[in-house]
Amino acid sequence: MPLSELLLLPARFVALLLAVAPGRHHDTDSYAHLVVGGDEVELALELETDSFMADVEALPPEGDDWSGADVEAVRARAEAWVAERWQLALDGADVALAWRGAELLRAFDPLQQAERNVRVVLRFGFAAPRRDAAATLTQRLFEGRELAHRHTLLLERGRAETGGELLQEWRVGRGAPFHFTLPDAAPGAAGRQAARAAARGATGAATTPWLLLFAAALAAAPQPWRARARALAATAAVAALAFAAAHAGWIAPAPWAATAAAALSVGYLALENHHAKALELRGATAALFGVVHGMALAPQLELHAGAAAGATVAFAASAIATALLGGALLGLGLSRLARGRAAVAFAVPWLLAVAAGAGAFFAIRGR
C-alpha cells in the first residue's frame, strides 16, 4: 500500500467512527416535516438517498452520484413506496398524499470522503383540515434494511422550502401507531379557534360550576342591587387577571387546590349571606375569591402549540361571562323564591354549602 494511503488510514478510521456514533446521521435518520399555515399541509419527507433508491429498485446512476433525473425516473415507485410505508390518518380517515416534487441535498459523506447527494427530500401535500384533527401516523420506513433507523416527525408553521417555525417534535417508532394533533392553521384559523374556544369556555362554566354558583351567591346576597353588581364586577375583573397570570405561568397553583378553594368559596359566601349581620366587605371578599376562580379556570384551557392568542381570550371571556350572567340570574331567582319562605331561605345556603364541601372533597381526592 502506498505511503500516502497509509497516512490517510487514521483520518478515515475517525470519519468512520463519527459516521456510526450517536447523533444525526444520513444513513440512520429520516425526518418528516409537516408544515401547516396554508390551504394545504406540506409534507417534506427527508431520507437517505442510497437506501431509498435501493428500496424502490432504481437503476444505478449514470454518473458518479444520484441526480434529479434518477429520482424523477422512479417517481411512481416512490409514491407507492411512501403510501405503503408512511401512512397518515386524520380523524380516522386515511390521507391521500399528492406528489409535489423531489430534491437532492448535498452533504459530506465521511465514508467516501467527498460531497455527495446523500439525502433526498420527497415533497407531498394534502388539504389542510378546518378543525384540529386527531392524527395517527404509522411508519415502516426501511423495515428490514436499517435496524438502527430513527424517524422524527416535526410539526412546523410556515413554508417547507424556506424552513418554518418549529411547533413540536416527536420521535416516532416503527410499526406502532403514533397519535398527535394536527392543528387547524389554514386561512381563517384564528376565527375558528376563537369560536371553538368560546364554546368550550361556556360549556366549562356549566360543567365546572363553582364560579357560576359563586356568582349566584353574590347575586342572592341581602344587599342593594348596586352593591351586588359591584361585587360581581370585582369577581370578573380579578378572575380574568388571575386566569391570565396562571395561563402565562406567572403563578402555578396545583389545579386540585385551586378547584377545592373555588368550591369552598361558594359555601363560605352562601353561609355568610345567611348568618352575617352586615356585608360591609363583600366587594373585597368577591375580589379575593376571584383569584382562586381565575386560577381554577386556567387548567381547563388546552390549546395546541401555535394556537392563536385570540383563542385564549375567547375562552376566558366566554367562561367568565357565562358563569357570572348565569349565576346572577340563578341568584336573583333563588332570592325571589326565598322571599317570604323561611324554609327555602334556610335550605338554599346549606345546600350550596354541602355542594361546595363535596366539590372540595372530590377535588382533593382526585389530585
C-alpha positions as CSV (number, residue, x, y, z in Angstrom):
1,M,0.0,0.0,0.0
2,P,1.4,3.4,-0.9
3,L,2.7,5.6,2.0
4,S,0.1,8.3,1.2
5,E,-2.7,5.7,1.6
6,L,-1.3,4.6,5.0
7,L,-1.2,8.2,6.2
8,L,-4.9,8.6,5.4
9,L,-6.0,5.5,7.3
10,P,-6.3,7.2,10.7
11,A,-8.4,10.0,9.3
12,R,-10.7,7.5,7.5
13,F,-11.0,5.5,10.7
14,V,-12.0,8.6,12.7
15,A,-14.5,9.5,10.0
16,L,-16.0,6.0,10.2
17,L,-16.4,6.3,13.9
18,L,-18.1,9.6,13.5
19,A,-20.4,8.1,10.9
20,V,-21.7,5.4,13.3
21,A,-21.6,7.5,16.6
22,P,-24.9,8.6,18.2
23,G,-26.4,11.8,16.7
24,R,-27.8,12.9,13.3
25,H,-26.5,10.6,10.5
26,H,-27.5,10.5,6.9
27,D,-27.8,6.7,6.9
28,T,-29.9,6.1,10.0
29,D,-32.2,9.1,10.4
30,S,-35.2,10.2,8.5
31,Y,-37.3,13.3,9.0
32,A,-40.9,14.2,8.2
33,H,-41.7,17.9,8.2
34,L,-45.4,18.6,8.4
35,V,-45.8,22.3,7.6
36,V,-49.1,24.0,8.3
37,G,-50.2,27.5,7.7
38,G,-51.8,27.4,4.2
39,D,-54.7,25.8,2.4
40,E,-52.5,22.7,2.0
41,V,-50.4,20.9,4.6
42,E,-46.9,20.3,3.1
43,L,-45.0,17.1,3.8
44,A,-41.3,17.1,3.3
45,L,-40.0,13.6,3.8
46,E,-36.2,13.6,4.1
47,L,-34.5,10.2,3.6
48,E,-31.1,8.7,3.0
49,T,-30.6,8.6,-0.8
50,D,-28.8,5.3,-1.3
51,S,-31.2,3.3,1.0
52,F,-34.3,4.9,-0.6
53,M,-33.1,4.3,-4.2
54,A,-32.3,0.7,-3.3
55,D,-35.7,0.2,-1.8
56,V,-37.5,1.4,-4.9
57,E,-35.2,-0.7,-7.1
58,A,-33.8,2.2,-9.0
59,L,-31.2,1.6,-11.7
60,P,-27.6,2.6,-10.8
61,P,-26.9,6.3,-11.5
62,E,-25.4,7.1,-14.9
63,G,-22.7,9.3,-13.3
64,D,-20.8,9.1,-10.1
65,D,-23.8,10.3,-8.0
66,W,-27.6,10.4,-7.9
67,S,-29.3,13.1,-9.9
68,G,-32.7,14.7,-10.0
69,A,-33.4,12.7,-13.2
70,D,-32.7,9.5,-11.4
71,V,-35.3,10.4,-8.7
72,E,-37.9,11.5,-11.3
73,A,-37.5,8.2,-13.2
74,V,-38.7,6.3,-10.1
75,R,-41.5,8.8,-9.2
76,A,-44.3,6.3,-9.5
77,R,-42.5,3.7,-7.4
78,A,-41.5,6.4,-4.9
79,E,-45.2,7.4,-4.4
80,A,-46.2,3.8,-3.9
81,W,-43.3,3.2,-1.5
82,V,-44.3,6.2,0.7
83,A,-48.0,5.2,0.5
84,E,-47.1,1.8,1.8
85,R,-44.6,2.8,4.5
86,W,-45.7,6.2,5.7
87,Q,-49.4,6.3,6.4
88,L,-51.2,9.2,7.9
89,A,-54.9,9.3,9.0
90,L,-56.9,12.3,10.2
91,D,-60.0,11.7,12.3
92,G,-59.8,8.0,11.3
93,A,-59.7,8.7,7.5
94,D,-56.6,7.9,5.5
95,V,-54.8,10.8,3.9
96,A,-54.0,10.7,0.2
97,L,-50.7,12.4,-0.4
98,A,-50.3,14.4,-3.7
99,W,-46.8,14.5,-5.2
100,R,-45.2,17.9,-5.2
101,G,-41.7,17.0,-6.4
102,A,-38.3,16.0,-5.0
103,E,-34.9,17.4,-4.5
104,L,-31.5,16.1,-3.5
105,L,-29.4,17.5,-0.7
106,R,-25.6,17.5,-0.7
107,A,-23.6,16.8,2.3
108,F,-20.2,15.4,3.2
109,D,-20.1,11.6,3.1
110,P,-17.4,10.5,5.7
111,L,-17.2,7.1,4.2
112,Q,-16.3,8.3,0.7
113,Q,-14.6,11.5,1.9
114,A,-16.5,13.6,-0.6
115,E,-19.5,15.8,-1.1
116,R,-22.5,13.7,-2.4
117,N,-26.3,13.8,-2.7
118,V,-26.7,11.8,0.4
119,R,-30.2,13.0,1.2
120,V,-33.4,13.1,-0.9
121,V,-36.5,15.2,0.1
122,L,-39.8,13.9,-1.3
123,R,-42.5,16.6,-1.2
124,F,-46.2,16.0,-0.9
125,G,-49.3,17.9,0.0
126,F,-52.8,17.4,1.2
127,A,-55.8,19.6,2.1
128,A,-55.4,21.4,5.4
129,P,-58.1,20.5,8.0
130,R,-60.5,23.2,9.0
131,R,-60.5,22.0,12.6
132,D,-58.0,20.4,15.0
133,A,-57.7,16.8,13.7
134,A,-56.8,13.7,15.6
135,A,-53.9,12.4,13.6
136,T,-52.3,8.9,13.5
137,L,-49.0,8.2,11.9
138,T,-47.8,4.6,11.2
139,Q,-44.4,4.4,9.6
140,R,-42.3,1.4,8.4
141,L,-39.5,3.2,6.6
142,F,-36.6,0.9,5.7
143,E,-38.1,-2.0,7.6
144,G,-35.7,-5.0,7.2
145,R,-33.0,-2.8,5.8
146,E,-31.8,-0.4,8.5
147,L,-32.2,-1.8,12.1
148,A,-30.9,1.4,13.6
149,H,-33.2,3.6,11.6
150,R,-34.8,6.5,13.6
151,H,-37.7,8.6,12.3
152,T,-38.5,12.1,13.6
153,L,-41.8,14.0,13.0
154,L,-41.6,17.8,13.1
155,L,-44.7,20.0,13.1
156,E,-43.9,23.4,11.7
157,R,-45.6,26.5,10.6
158,G,-44.5,28.5,7.5
159,R,-43.1,27.2,4.2
160,A,-41.3,23.9,3.8
161,E,-38.9,25.4,1.2
162,T,-37.7,28.3,3.5
163,G,-37.9,26.5,6.8
164,G,-40.9,27.0,9.1
165,E,-41.3,27.8,12.8
166,L,-41.0,24.6,14.8
167,L,-44.1,23.9,16.9
168,Q,-43.5,20.4,18.1
169,E,-41.1,17.5,17.6
170,W,-41.6,13.8,18.2
171,R,-39.6,10.6,17.7
172,V,-41.9,8.0,16.0
173,G,-41.2,4.3,16.5
174,R,-41.5,1.9,13.6
175,G,-44.7,-0.1,13.2
176,A,-46.7,1.3,16.2
177,P,-49.4,3.9,15.5
178,F,-48.3,7.3,16.8
179,H,-51.1,9.7,17.8
180,F,-50.9,13.5,17.8
181,T,-53.0,16.6,17.0
182,L,-52.7,18.3,13.6
183,P,-53.9,21.8,14.3
184,D,-56.2,23.9,12.2
185,A,-53.8,26.5,10.8
186,A,-55.4,27.2,7.4
187,P,-56.5,30.7,6.5
188,G,-59.2,31.9,8.9
189,A,-58.0,29.5,11.6
190,A,-57.8,32.3,14.2
191,G,-61.5,33.0,14.0
192,R,-62.4,29.3,14.0
193,Q,-60.1,28.6,17.0
194,A,-61.7,31.5,18.9
195,A,-65.2,30.3,18.2
196,R,-64.4,26.8,19.4
197,A,-62.5,28.1,22.5
198,A,-65.5,30.3,23.4
199,A,-67.8,27.3,23.1
200,R,-65.5,25.3,25.4
201,G,-65.5,28.2,27.9
202,A,-69.3,28.4,28.0
203,T,-69.5,24.6,28.4
204,G,-66.8,24.6,31.1
205,A,-68.7,27.3,33.1
206,A,-71.7,24.9,33.3
207,T,-69.9,21.6,33.8
208,T,-67.5,23.0,36.4
209,P,-70.0,25.4,38.1
210,W,-68.1,26.9,41.0
211,L,-67.8,30.3,39.5
212,L,-71.4,30.2,38.4
213,L,-72.6,29.2,41.9
214,F,-70.3,31.9,43.4
215,A,-71.9,34.5,41.3
216,A,-75.3,33.1,42.3
217,A,-74.4,33.6,46.0
218,L,-73.2,37.2,45.2
219,A,-76.5,38.0,43.4
220,A,-78.6,36.5,46.2
221,A,-76.9,38.5,48.9
222,P,-79.2,40.7,51.1
223,Q,-77.7,43.9,49.7
224,P,-78.8,46.7,47.4
225,W,-78.5,45.7,43.7
226,R,-75.7,48.3,43.2
227,A,-73.5,46.6,45.8
228,R,-74.2,43.2,44.3
229,A,-73.3,44.5,40.8
230,R,-70.0,45.9,42.1
231,A,-69.2,42.5,43.8
232,L,-69.9,40.7,40.5
233,A,-67.7,43.2,38.5
234,A,-64.9,42.8,41.0
235,T,-65.1,39.0,40.7
236,A,-65.0,39.2,36.9
237,A,-62.0,41.6,36.8
238,V,-59.9,39.7,39.3
239,A,-60.7,36.3,37.9
240,A,-59.7,37.5,34.4
241,L,-56.3,38.8,35.8
242,A,-55.7,35.6,37.8
243,F,-56.5,33.5,34.7
244,A,-54.1,35.5,32.6
245,A,-51.4,35.1,35.2
246,A,-51.9,31.4,35.6
247,H,-52.0,30.8,31.8
248,A,-48.8,32.8,31.4
249,G,-47.1,30.7,34.1
250,W,-46.6,33.7,36.5
251,I,-48.4,31.8,39.1
252,A,-48.7,28.0,39.2
253,P,-51.1,26.6,41.7
254,A,-51.9,22.9,41.8
255,P,-55.2,22.5,39.8
256,W,-56.8,20.4,42.5
257,A,-56.0,23.1,45.2
258,A,-57.4,25.9,43.1
259,T,-60.6,23.9,42.4
260,A,-61.0,23.0,46.0
261,A,-60.6,26.6,47.1
262,A,-63.1,27.7,44.4
263,A,-65.7,25.2,45.6
264,L,-65.2,26.2,49.3
265,S,-65.7,29.9,48.4
266,V,-69.3,29.1,47.3
267,G,-70.1,27.6,50.7
268,Y,-68.4,30.4,52.6
269,L,-70.4,33.0,50.7
270,A,-73.7,31.2,51.0
271,L,-73.4,30.9,54.8
272,E,-72.2,34.4,55.1
273,N,-75.3,35.6,53.3
274,H,-77.5,33.7,55.8
275,H,-75.7,34.4,59.1
276,A,-73.8,37.7,58.8
277,K,-75.4,40.8,60.2
278,A,-73.7,43.1,57.7
279,L,-71.8,42.5,54.4
280,E,-69.5,45.6,54.5
281,L,-66.5,43.8,53.0
282,R,-68.4,41.9,50.3
283,G,-66.5,43.7,47.5
284,A,-63.1,42.7,48.9
285,T,-64.3,39.2,49.6
286,A,-65.5,38.9,46.0
287,A,-62.2,40.1,44.6
288,L,-60.2,37.8,46.9
289,F,-62.1,34.7,45.8
290,G,-62.0,35.9,42.2
291,V,-58.3,35.0,42.4
292,V,-58.9,31.3,43.1
293,H,-61.7,31.1,40.5
294,G,-59.4,32.5,37.8
295,M,-56.6,30.1,38.8
296,A,-59.1,27.2,38.7
297,L,-60.3,28.2,35.3
298,A,-56.8,28.2,33.7
299,P,-56.1,24.4,33.6
300,Q,-59.4,23.9,31.7
301,L,-57.9,25.6,28.7
302,E,-56.0,23.2,26.5
303,L,-54.6,24.6,23.2
304,H,-52.3,23.1,20.7
305,A,-48.8,24.6,20.1
306,G,-49.1,27.6,17.9
307,A,-52.7,28.3,18.6
308,A,-53.8,32.0,18.1
309,A,-53.8,34.2,21.2
310,G,-57.4,35.1,20.5
311,A,-58.5,31.6,21.4
312,T,-57.2,32.2,25.0
313,V,-59.1,35.5,25.3
314,A,-62.2,34.0,23.8
315,F,-62.2,31.0,26.2
316,A,-61.7,33.2,29.3
317,A,-64.2,35.9,28.3
318,S,-66.8,33.2,27.4
319,A,-66.3,31.2,30.6
320,I,-66.4,34.2,33.0
321,A,-69.3,36.0,31.2
322,T,-71.4,32.8,31.1
323,A,-70.7,31.9,34.7
324,L,-71.4,35.4,36.0
325,L,-74.5,36.0,33.9
326,G,-75.9,32.6,34.6
327,G,-75.0,32.8,38.3
328,A,-76.6,36.3,38.6
329,L,-79.9,35.0,37.1
330,L,-79.8,32.0,39.3
331,G,-79.1,34.1,42.4
332,L,-81.9,36.5,41.7
333,G,-84.3,33.6,41.1
334,L,-83.3,32.0,44.4
335,S,-83.6,35.3,46.2
336,R,-87.1,35.8,44.8
337,L,-88.0,32.2,45.7
338,A,-86.8,32.5,49.3
339,R,-88.7,35.8,49.9
340,G,-91.3,35.1,52.5
341,R,-90.5,31.4,52.6
342,A,-88.4,30.8,55.7
343,A,-87.8,27.1,54.9
344,V,-86.4,27.9,51.5
345,A,-84.3,30.8,52.9
346,F,-82.8,28.4,55.4
347,A,-82.3,25.4,53.0
348,V,-80.7,27.2,50.0
349,P,-77.4,28.4,51.7
350,W,-77.0,25.0,53.4
351,L,-77.5,23.1,50.1
352,L,-74.9,25.3,48.5
353,A,-72.5,24.7,51.4
354,V,-73.0,20.9,51.2
355,A,-72.4,21.0,47.4
356,A,-69.2,23.2,48.0
357,G,-67.9,20.7,50.6
358,A,-68.5,17.8,48.2
359,G,-66.7,19.6,45.4
360,A,-63.7,20.4,47.5
361,F,-63.6,16.8,48.8
362,F,-63.6,15.3,45.3
363,A,-61.0,17.8,44.1
364,I,-58.6,16.9,46.9
365,R,-59.3,13.2,46.5
366,G,-58.6,13.3,42.7
367,R,-55.3,15.1,43.0
